[in-house]
């Protein structure tokens, strides 16, 4: 059970790291005047939505695995 929780937390951290990297890339594009401030905000919202969705799926799998382990 501990391993499953540890692994799920590693996946959550990985998703957050990807979010951070994507936002940094977007800010760099804005700094280079390749995209507008409105586009930055829109992209950040999309990235956050995807991250939240991904973490939700991770939590769902964790709950499923916990139930599976508890049956045994």
Residue, then its C-alpha position, 0 to 999 in steps of 0.5 A: x500500500x505504501x508503494x502505491x501511495x508513493x508512486x502516485x505522489x511521484x506521478x503528481x509531482x511529475x505532472x506539476x513539474x511538467x505544468x511548471x515547465x510549460x508555463x515557463x515556456x509560455x512566459x518565455x514566448x511572451x517575453x520574446x513577444x511571440x504571443x500576447x498577454x491574453x494568449x498567455x492567460x488562456x494557455x495557462x488556464x488550459x495547462x492548469x485544466x489538463x494538470x488538474x485532470x491528470x491529477x484527478x486520474x492519478x487519484x482515481x487509479x490510486x483509490x482503485x488500487x487501494x480498494x483492490x489491495x484491501x480485498x486481498 
